[in-house]
């Protein structure tokens, strides 16, 4: 399975390095302990409808995606030590640097694509 993707919106690369977390341990560890995310990084949590920012050192923007990659909820600037709402219908959660939602104008209803950065097969939305 692919481990890294480029995030595409409207045929434009928004985030070139999105890392996939698709095991319990990868999702649990997530961004804990990381001091920051560059504008070119994100973390995609597969099989997730809610997140927390316990033990994190940074504020993040959060996109909840359905199984096809459509944004079904946006959560800007989730501070450390918080819990997100439970988002029904979410199949993925995308964690991005704070300010990404505003910078890239992410909104509910928009369709995102994740393009693999390797040649192995994947079941991540690639509409």
Secondary structure, 3 states (H helix, E strand, C coil): CCCEEEEEECCEEEEEEEEEECCHHHHHHCCCCCCCCCCCEEEEEECCCCCECCCCCCCEEEEEECCCCEEEEEEEEECCCCECCCCCCCCEEEEEECCHHHHHCCCCCCECEEEECCCCCCCCCCC
